[in-house]
Amino acid sequence: MKKNLFLLLVTLLYIIPSFAQSPKWFKKVRGAQVAVMVYNKNGEMKETQGVFTDAKGTILTEYDALKYATHAVVVDAAGKEYPVKEIAGANAMYNVAKLQVELPKGKITYLTPASVAAKEKSVIYILPNVKAGKNTLCKEDTITLVETFKQTYNYYTISNPANDRLKNSAVLTEDGEMIGLLQLAATEGKNAYVIDGKFIADLRIKPMDAGNKDLKDIYIKKSLPETEEDALTYLYLLDRKDSSTYMASIDAFIQKYPTNTSGRILKAERLIEQNDYAEADKIYEEALNTKEINKDEVIFSKAKAIYALNLNNAYNKYNDWDMDKALEETRKAYDNNPLPIYTQQEANCLFALKRYDEAQEKYISLTKTNLRSADTFLSAAQCQIVQNKEEGVLALLDSALACYSKPYPVTAANAILIRADYLAKAGKNKDAVMGLNDYERLASGKLNANFYYGREQLEIKCRMYPQALSDIEKAMSIDSKEPLYYAEAAALNYRIGQFDDAIAYGKKAIDLDESFSDPYRIIGVCYNQKGNKTEAKKYLQKAVDLGDTLASGIIDKIK
């Protein structure tokens, strides 16, 4: 018995040190591991863990726990809490995220990811869960496989499974260098993995991440990209519907780059979208009182905002924010910096105020600047058109079209259509038809039935009957339920002597609308031309019954 007891004690002497001793660096690094408490909009909490990775309060952790989170708190081993300030990076595919916490003064323990990959068969140590007792030891394991992903990062397979409490624990080499965080296998009982901590630490918010779904599914404010230019691009690309996150990002930008005009302008414009005009006005004033800021840009933003509000019929006037105020602010911007774009906005305000001659003068002046364009000439022409002044309009419309070279690009479509419409009103029907032909080529088949009906009307005036027939048939093919198009087809076929076709189209129009008098009259005159007096009178009388005075006179002439 004594011999057996002696053997047991000897055995324990060999066994206990491998479990009872942890590496010499263990106590020094254990404080780097933290608990991460994550809350959603319903106040429900998830708990995971992560690790401090620098002295600035950056934490590496998992993505899954943060998905749909509205806020989070980090708790260290001593029970000290650190509110999560922002998300600094996330990747759902690899289930990793990077957080930034509010860090008070004082030192913290952190682990920097190793720059050199661990090798196969090397021993590694898994830190215990942050909430484990002080006497809990590291778990020792071995790397069985090293794989590379994204060219420079490593993914390690270790020789044993791990329990859920060790998920996201820091994993270190024998020398105490952190190689990454522990990840559990998808299938219970399978060997665990370690994802490279350097990959998580290298996560960055980039401008195009404004639309990144992984980040959008976390409802905590995100870090701004590292450079001022990238941060501004990111703001412009952000989804404005998520108002709280959007405004938080703008505030962060303003704080970081106080002399960049765009931050306050974006904030004021968003407040105006939310009908918070008083607060927006305060932001504009705050910007104008900030040193080293481009004041003309701020004034111009306010001018544009007031102008846009006054074009909206639903706008309830705030203070003196009317169209005259928009004009006043625009002129202030120009006085600060005489840019052509400010002149263009001045012309827009004058047009809205129906001061057309003044507006036209401004638009014409822009044709001698770098803003010379088809739209500038079109706007000048519109000032004449709304006053029914024909003099010089066609020349302006020709100048608008001359801003484009042939074959006309799609961007010329608006100028072509406006010019064609004016030509038609001026009685220059053939030129109008030619313009509409150009417009059709640019529209690539995306035209409605009304377009073809309108061109058909002009073609009839030009006696272009084959083209007119083709267009009215296109109108009917696009909108087969409109009786007007069938009645028009009937009238056109009557005009060119195709009486049977005219009768057929007329009857189709009646099928669609029995109360429509025009097709009855057209059918009646067609039958009369064919010598069928009985049918002619029958249809003409029906037209008379529906109030058609023309049909009444035609009946009287039929013997």
C-alpha positions in Angstrom: 0.0 0.0 0.0 2.8 2.4 0.9 4.6 1.4 -2.3 1.4 2.3 -4.3 1.1 5.7 -2.5 4.7 6.5 -3.2 4.2 5.7 -6.9 1.1 8.0 -7.0 3.0 10.9 -5.4 5.9 10.5 -7.8 3.5 10.5 -10.7 1.8 13.7 -9.5 5.1 15.4 -9.2 5.6 14.9 -13.0 2.0 15.7 -13.9 1.1 18.7 -11.8 3.8 21.1 -13.0 2.5 20.9 -16.6 -0.9 22.1 -15.5 -0.1 24.1 -12.3 2.5 26.3 -13.9 1.7 29.0 -16.4 4.3 30.9 -18.5 6.3 33.5 -16.6 4.6 36.3 -18.6 1.1 35.1 -17.8 0.3 37.5 -14.9 1.7 40.4 -16.8 -0.5 40.0 -19.8 -3.7 38.6 -18.4 -5.1 42.1 -17.7 -5.2 42.8 -21.5 -8.2 40.5 -21.8 -11.7 42.2 -21.3 -15.4 41.3 -21.2 -17.5 43.0 -23.9 -21.1 43.7 -22.9 -23.3 44.3 -26.0 -26.8 45.7 -26.0 -29.5 45.9 -28.8 -32.3 48.4 -29.2 -34.5 46.3 -26.9 -32.0 46.4 -24.1 -31.1 42.7 -24.5 -27.5 41.9 -23.7 -24.9 39.6 -25.2 -21.6 39.0 -23.6 -18.3 38.1 -25.3 -14.7 38.9 -24.7 -11.8 40.7 -26.5 -8.3 42.0 -25.9 -6.7 45.5 -25.7 -4.2 45.8 -28.5 -2.7 49.3 -28.0 -2.4 52.0 -25.4 -5.2 54.1 -27.2 -8.0 51.7 -26.1 -8.4 49.6 -29.3 -10.0 46.2 -28.7 -10.1 43.1 -30.9 -13.2 41.0 -30.6 -15.8 39.1 -32.5 -18.4 40.4 -35.0 -21.4 38.2 -34.3 -22.0 39.6 -30.8 -21.9 43.2 -32.1 -24.4 42.7 -35.0 -27.5 44.9 -34.4 -25.9 46.4 -31.3 -26.8 50.0 -30.4 -24.2 50.3 -27.7 -21.6 48.4 -25.8 -19.4 48.5 -22.7 -16.0 46.9 -22.0 -15.2 45.6 -18.5 -11.6 44.7 -17.6 -10.5 42.0 -15.1 -10.5 44.6 -12.3 -14.2 45.5 -13.0 -13.4 48.8 -14.5 -15.9 49.9 -17.3 -15.0 51.5 -20.6 -17.8 52.7 -22.9 -17.4 51.7 -26.5 -16.9 55.0 -28.4 -16.9 53.6 -32.0 -16.5 50.7 -34.3 -13.1 50.9 -36.0 -13.5 47.9 -38.4 -15.6 44.8 -38.9 -15.6 41.7 -41.1 -18.6 39.3 -40.8 -17.0 36.6 -43.0 -14.1 36.1 -40.5 -16.3 37.0 -37.5 -14.0 39.8 -36.2 -14.3 43.4 -35.2 -12.3 46.2 -33.8 -13.6 48.6 -31.2 -12.4 51.9 -29.8 -13.3 52.7 -26.1 -13.3 55.9 -24.1 -10.0 55.6 -22.3 -9.4 57.7 -19.1 -5.9 58.7 -18.1 -3.7 55.9 -16.9 -1.9 52.9 -18.3 -3.6 49.8 -19.5 -2.3 46.3 -20.3 -2.4 45.4 -23.9 -1.1 42.8 -26.4 0.3 43.8 -29.8 -0.2 41.2 -32.5 2.9 39.3 -33.5 4.4 40.4 -36.8 6.0 36.9 -37.4 3.8 33.9 -38.0 3.9 31.0 -35.6 5.0 27.7 -37.0 3.4 24.3 -37.1 4.0 22.0 -34.1 4.8 25.1 -32.0 3.3 25.3 -28.5 0.8 28.0 -27.9 -1.1 29.2 -24.8 -4.7 30.3 -24.6 -5.5 32.9 -21.9 -8.4 31.9 -19.6 -11.7 33.7 -19.8 -11.6 37.2 -18.4 -14.0 36.2 -15.6 -12.1 33.1 -14.6 -10.6 33.0 -11.1 -7.2 34.3 -10.4 -5.8 30.9 -10.0 -7.1 29.7 -13.4 -4.2 28.6 -15.7 -3.5 29.1 -19.4 -4.5 26.2 -21.6 -1.6 24.8 -23.5 -2.0 23.5 -27.0 -0.1 22.9 -30.3 -0.5 24.3 -33.8 -1.2 21.6 -36.3 -1.7 23.6 -39.4 -0.9 27.1 -40.7 -2.9 28.5 -43.6 -2.5 31.9 -45.3 -5.5 34.2 -46.3 -5.6 37.6 -47.9 -1.9 36.9 -48.9 -0.3 38.2 -45.6 -2.4 36.9 -42.7 -2.5 33.5 -41.0 -5.2 31.1 -39.9 -4.1 28.4 -37.4 -5.6 25.1 -36.6 -4.8 23.8 -33.1 -4.8 20.2 -31.9 -7.8 20.3 -29.6 -11.4 21.6 -29.4 -12.1 24.4 -27.0 -15.2 25.3 -24.9 -17.4 28.4 -25.4 -15.8 30.2 -22.5 -12.5 30.4 -24.3 -14.0 31.9 -27.5 -12.1 35.1 -28.4 -9.4 34.5 -25.9 -6.0 35.8 -26.8 -3.6 33.1 -28.0 0.1 33.6 -27.3 3.4 31.8 -28.2 5.9 30.5 -25.7 7.6 33.8 -25.8 4.4 35.7 -24.9 3.7 37.1 -28.4 0.0 37.2 -29.3 -0.7 35.5 -32.6 -4.5 36.0 -32.5 -7.9 35.2 -31.0 -9.3 31.8 -30.5 -12.3 30.8 -32.7 -14.5 27.7 -32.2 -15.0 25.2 -34.9 -18.4 25.3 -36.7 -19.0 21.7 -35.6 -18.9 21.0 -31.9 -16.0 18.7 -30.9 -13.8 19.7 -33.8 -10.5 21.3 -33.4 -10.4 25.0 -32.6 -8.8 27.8 -34.7 -6.8 31.0 -34.2 -7.3 33.9 -36.5 -4.4 36.3 -37.0 -4.6 39.2 -34.6 -2.8 41.4 -37.1 -5.7 40.9 -39.5 -8.1 42.3 -37.0 -5.8 45.1 -35.9 -5.3 46.1 -39.5 -9.0 46.6 -40.1 -9.7 50.2 -41.2 -12.8 52.2 -42.2 -12.4 53.3 -45.8 -14.5 55.7 -47.8 -16.4 53.0 -49.6 -17.3 51.4 -46.3 -20.1 53.9 -46.0 -22.2 51.2 -47.8 -20.6 48.2 -46.1 -23.3 45.9 -44.8 -21.2 44.4 -42.1 -20.7 47.9 -40.6 -24.3 49.1 -41.3 -25.6 46.1 -39.3 -23.8 47.5 -36.2 -25.8 50.5 -35.0 -22.9 52.0 -33.1 -21.0 55.0 -34.5 -18.1 54.1 -36.8 -14.6 55.6 -36.9 -13.8 58.0 -39.7 -11.3 57.1 -42.3 -7.8 58.2 -41.4 -7.3 61.1 -43.8 -9.4 64.3 -44.0 -10.2 63.7 -47.7 -11.2 60.1 -47.2 -13.3 61.1 -44.1 -15.2 63.7 -46.1 -15.8 61.2 -49.0 -17.1 58.7 -46.4 -19.6 61.3 -45.1 -20.9 62.1 -48.5 -21.5 58.3 -49.1 -23.1 57.6 -45.8 -26.8 56.6 -45.6 -28.6 59.7 -44.4 -31.6 57.6 -43.4 -29.8 56.4 -40.3 -29.9 59.9 -38.9 -28.3 59.3 -35.4 -25.3 57.5 -36.8 -25.0 60.0 -39.7 -25.1 63.0 -37.4 -22.7 61.4 -35.0 -20.2 60.9 -37.8 -20.6 64.5 -38.9 -20.0 65.7 -35.3 -16.9 63.6 -35.2 -15.7 65.1 -38.4 -16.3 68.7 -37.2 -14.4 68.0 -34.0 -11.5 66.5 -35.9 -11.4 69.1 -38.7 -13.0 72.2 -37.3 -11.9 74.5 -40.3 -13.3 72.2 -42.9 -16.4 73.9 -44.2 -18.1 70.8 -45.4 -18.7 69.3 -42.0 -21.0 72.1 -40.7 -22.6 72.5 -44.1 -23.6 68.8 -44.2 -24.9 69.1 -40.6 -27.0 72.2 -41.4 -28.4 70.7 -44.6 -29.4 67.5 -42.7 -31.1 69.6 -40.1 -33.0 71.4 -42.8 -34.1 68.1 -44.2 -35.5 67.3 -40.8 -37.3 70.7 -40.7 -35.2 71.9 -37.8 -34.5 75.3 -39.4 -33.6 77.1 -36.2 -30.9 74.6 -35.3 -29.6 74.7 -38.9 -29.4 78.5 -38.7 -27.3 78.1 -35.5 -24.9 75.8 -37.3 -24.5 78.3 -40.2 -23.8 81.1 -37.7 -21.4 78.9 -35.8 -19.5 78.1 -39.1 -19.4 81.8 -40.0 -17.9 82.6 -36.6 -15.2 79.9 -37.0 -11.8 81.3 -38.0 -10.0 80.0 -41.2 -13.3 78.7 -42.7 -14.5 79.5 -46.2 -17.4 81.8 -45.4 -18.7 82.1 -49.0 -19.3 78.3 -49.1 -21.3 78.5 -45.9 -23.4 81.4 -47.1 -23.9 79.7 -50.5 -25.1 76.5 -48.8 -27.6 78.5 -46.8 -28.8 80.4 -49.9 -29.3 77.1 -51.8 -31.2 75.6 -48.9 -33.6 78.6 -48.6 -34.1 78.6 -52.4 -35.0 74.9 -52.4 -37.4 75.3 -49.4 -39.3 78.0 -51.2 -39.7 75.8 -54.3 -41.6 73.3 -52.1 -45.3 74.1 -51.7 -45.3 72.3 -48.3 -42.7 74.7 -46.8 -43.9 76.7 -43.8 -41.9 79.9 -43.8 -39.3 80.1 -41.0 -38.3 83.7 -40.0 -37.3 85.6 -43.1 -36.3 82.5 -45.1 -38.2 83.5 -48.3 -37.0 83.7 -51.9 -35.8 87.3 -51.4 -33.6 86.0 -48.5 -32.2 83.3 -50.8 -31.3 86.0 -53.3 -29.7 88.2 -50.6 -27.6 85.3 -49.2 -26.5 84.4 -52.8 -25.3 87.9 -53.4 -23.4 87.9 -50.1 -21.6 84.7 -51.2 -20.7 86.4 -54.5 -19.4 89.5 -52.6 -17.1 87.2 -50.6 -15.9 85.3 -53.6 -17.2 86.2 -57.1 -17.6 82.7 -58.5 -19.8 82.0 -61.6 -21.7 79.3 -59.7 -23.0 82.1 -57.4 -24.1 84.1 -60.4 -26.0 81.1 -61.6 -27.8 80.7 -58.3 -28.6 84.5 -58.3 -30.2 84.0 -61.8 -32.2 81.0 -60.4 -33.5 83.1 -57.6 -34.4 86.0 -59.9 -36.3 83.6 -62.2 -38.2 82.2 -59.2 -39.1 85.8 -58.2 -40.4 86.3 -61.8 -37.8 89.0 -62.4 -37.2 87.4 -65.8 -35.3 90.1 -67.6 -32.7 90.4 -64.7 -32.5 86.6 -64.6 -31.9 86.4 -68.4 -29.1 89.0 -68.1 -27.4 86.8 -65.5 -27.8 83.6 -67.5 -26.3 85.4 -70.6 -23.4 86.6 -68.6 -22.6 83.0 -67.6 -22.2 82.0 -71.3 -18.9 83.9 -71.1 -17.6 81.9 -68.2 -16.5 78.3 -67.5 -20.2 77.6 -66.8 -21.2 78.1 -70.5 -23.4 75.1 -71.3 -26.6 74.1 -73.0 -28.5 74.6 -69.8 -27.3 78.2 -69.5 -28.7 79.0 -72.9 -31.9 77.1 -72.3 -32.5 79.0 -69.0 -31.9 82.3 -70.8 -34.4 81.2 -73.5 -36.9 80.2 -70.9 -36.9 83.7 -69.5 -38.2 84.9 -72.9 -40.6 82.0 -73.4 -42.5 82.5 -70.1 -43.1 86.1 -71.1 -44.3 85.1 -74.6 -41.4 87.1 -76.1 -40.3 85.3 -79.3 -37.5 87.6 -80.3 -34.1 85.9 -79.9 -35.5 82.6 -78.4 -34.7 80.4 -81.4 -31.2 81.8 -81.5 -30.7 80.9 -77.8 -32.1 77.4 -78.4 -29.8 77.0 -81.4 -26.9 78.1 -79.2 -27.9 75.5 -76.6 -27.8 72.7 -79.2 -24.5 74.0 -80.6 -22.9 73.2 -77.3 -23.0 69.5 -78.4 -21.3 68.0 -81.4 -23.0 65.5 -83.7 -23.9 62.7 -83.4 -25.7 64.2 -80.4 -25.0 62.6 -77.0 -27.8 61.5 -74.6 -27.1 64.7 -72.6 -28.4 66.7 -75.5 -31.9 65.2 -75.3 -33.4 67.9 -73.1 -32.1 70.7 -75.4 -33.4 68.9 -78.5 -36.9 68.4 -77.0 -37.3 72.0 -75.7 -36.2 73.3 -79.1 -38.6 71.0 -81.0 -41.4 72.1 -78.7 -40.7 75.7 -79.4 -40.4 75.1 -83.1 -43.8 73.4 -83.1 -45.4 76.4 -81.2 -43.8 78.7 -83.7 -45.4 76.8 -86.6 -42.1 75.4 -87.9 -43.5 71.9 -88.0 -41.0 70.2 -90.3 -38.1 71.4 -88.2 -39.9 70.3 -85.1 -40.4 66.8 -86.5 -36.7 66.6 -87.4 -35.9 67.6 -83.8 -38.2 64.9 -82.4 -36.6 62.4 -84.7 -33.2 63.2 -83.1 -34.8 62.9 -79.6 -36.2 59.5 -80.5 -32.8 58.2 -81.5 -31.4 59.3 -78.1 -34.3 57.9 -76.1 -33.5 54.3 -77.2 -37.1 53.2 -77.3 -38.0 54.6 -73.9 -40.8 56.8 -75.2 -44.5 56.8 -74.3 -47.6 56.8 -76.6 -48.1 60.5 -76.2 -44.8 61.2 -77.8 -45.8 59.4 -81.0 -49.2 60.9 -81.0 -47.7 64.4 -80.7 -45.3 63.8 -83.5 -48.0 62.3 -85.7 -50.0 65.6 -85.3 -47.0 67.6 -86.6 -46.4 65.1 -89.4 -50.0 65.5 -90.6 -49.5 69.3 -90.8 -46.4 68.6 -92.9 -48.4 66.1 -95.1 -46.0 63.4 -94.0 -48.7 60.8 -94.1 -46.7 57.5 -94.1 -44.7 58.8 -91.1 -47.9 59.8 -89.4 -49.5 56.4 -89.9 -46.4 54.7 -88.5 -46.4 57.0 -85.4 -50.1 56.5 -84.6 -49.7 52.8 -84.9 -46.8 53.0 -82.4 -48.9 55.0 -80.1 -51.7 52.3 -80.2 -49.1 49.5 -79.7 -47.9 51.2 -76.5 -51.3 52.1 -75.1 -53.9 49.8 -76.6 -56.6 51.0 -74.3 -56.7 54.6 -75.4 -59.7 55.3 -77.8 -58.3 58.7 -78.9 -55.4 56.9 -80.7 -57.8 54.6 -82.6 -60.0 57.6 -83.5 -56.9 59.5 -84.8 -55.9 56.4 -86.8 -59.4 56.3 -88.3 -59.3 60.0 -89.2 -55.8 59.7 -90.8 -56.9 56.7 -92.9 -60.0 58.6 -94.0 -57.8 61.5 -95.0 -55.6 59.3 -97.3 -58.7 57.4 -98.7 -58.3 54.1 -96.9 -61.9 53.9 -95.8 -62.1 50.3 -94.7 -59.1 50.7 -92.4 -60.7 53.9 -91.1 -63.9 52.1 -90.3 -62.1 49.3 -88.5 -60.1 51.7 -86.4 -63.2 53.8 -85.6 -65.1 50.7 -84.5 -62.2 49.8 -82.2 -62.4 53.2 -80.6 -66.2 52.8 -80.0 -65.5 49.4 -78.4 -63.2 51.2 -76.0 -65.6 54.1 -75.4 -69.2 54.1 -76.6 -69.7 57.7 -75.6 -66.9 59.1 -77.8 -68.6 60.9 -80.7 -65.6 61.4 -83.1 -65.3 57.8 -84.3 -69.0 57.6 -85.1 -68.7 60.7 -87.3 -65.6 59.3 -89.0 -67.2 55.9 -89.7 -70.3 57.7 -91.0 -68.4 59.8 -93.5 -66.4 56.7 -94.6 -69.6 54.8 -95.3 -70.9 57.8 -97.2 -67.7 57.8 -99.4 -68.3 54.1 -100.0 -71.9 54.7 -101.1 -73.6 53.1 -98.1 -75.9 55.9 -97.1 -77.9 53.8 -94.6 -74.9 53.0 -92.5 -73.5 56.5 -92.9 -76.7 58.1 -91.5 -76.9 55.5 -88.7 -73.3 56.3 -87.4 -73.7 60.1 -88.0 -77.0 60.2 -86.1 -75.3 58.4 -83.2 -72.6 61.1 -83.3 -75.3 63.8 -83.3 -77.0 62.1 -80.3 -73.7 62.4 -78.5 -73.6 66.1 -79.1 -71.4 66.2 -82.3 -72.5 69.4 -84.2 -70.3 68.6 -87.2 -72.1 65.3 -87.8 -75.4 67.1 -87.9 -74.4 69.2 -90.9 -73.0 66.2 -92.7 -76.3 64.3 -92.4 -78.1 67.2 -93.9 -75.9 67.0 -97.0 -76.5 63.2 -97.6 -79.4 62.7 -100.1 
